[in-house]
């Protein structure tokens, strides 16, 4: 079997390469990055595929991309004669389950999930939306069970949370204070990207840039990029507001803390950790009060037994069905209102300047102000409909 992964950003490249290794280890595996506005740098590409073995008529194509780009590539691949099996998914923690995640991947034959809780949430949402996806479970492909050999305290930075600059400054200052309290330990701010590199999600106020403004930061605070696995190899504790790094730490038996100072819930992307036993405050970080995850929570959330995984069997089944009978077409779920202009808009917004078609420029010129008007009208309707106090 020839299995190809198409990726568009750093986190999706990491997930796509590792997922091919886990689910299709005996296939002829190939990975390609599609040119787009958040294409990872050479350093990010090297970090993303570290530890994987990947080096048409493909039998299966893993579309490892953000939603709009995934929808575009899936629609293009779906039109191929004798099209390959199309599969997709979301790297890391994909909860809360969101409608757009499924709508963008409506033309995928298989959607990968990484926990029993994700499968339940997405199955229920899929049923409500009438999309009839097939879901398959696999362990997060970059989870490792080997123990750490170090004592570093690692803060895993997230692009989206905390959401405001003052909150991000508070996070950095508490991390620095923890380092001051323990000059005998190395405190590592693990960042997703170096300055100038694009990420899956734009980071408006990078934590390392905030750290650079802190006066008299102790010498035992260090900024590190590169693979998360390298940071965890030397970690004795891990902290984050919300990050797959917490799951990776738990898998390796490293004490961790999910910081709840900025709220807990879907907005903070950490609602999944309710009931985990890992939630704690910045004061806990400063005092070094790290936690061990609840066993039952772990089983339902990303740390299930490998025997529960059925993604490899599901992919093999689809490849065999394709070879025997071909696969039925799956229709897109996104609106087609606007015809060719809408298609040009979708392409331009997904690929940015890498879309050389003139119609894309026209669609952008028309679509941006039109979208602003529509969104403004929606906000106005919500304001009008909002009840007033008596």
Secondary structure, 3 states (H helix, E strand, C coil): CEEEEEECCHHHHHHHHHHHHHHCCCCEEEEEECCCCCCCCHHHHHHHCCCCCCCCCCCEEEEECCHHHHHHHHHHHHCCCCCCEEEEECCCCCCCCCHHHHHCCCCCCEEEECCHHHHHHHHHHHHHHCCCCCEEECCCCCCCCCCCCCCEEEEECCCCCCCCHHHHHHHHHHHHHHHHHCCCCCEEEECCCCCCCCCCCCCCCCHHHHHCCCCCCCCCEEEECCCHHHHHHCEEEEEECCCHHHHHHHHCCCEEEEECCCCCCCCCCCHHHCCCCCEECHHHHHHCCCECCCHHHHHHCCCCCHHHCCHHHHHHHHHHHHHHHCCCCCCCCCCCCCHHHHHHHHHHHHHHHHCCCHHHHHHHHHHHHHHHHHHHHHHHHHHHHCCCCC
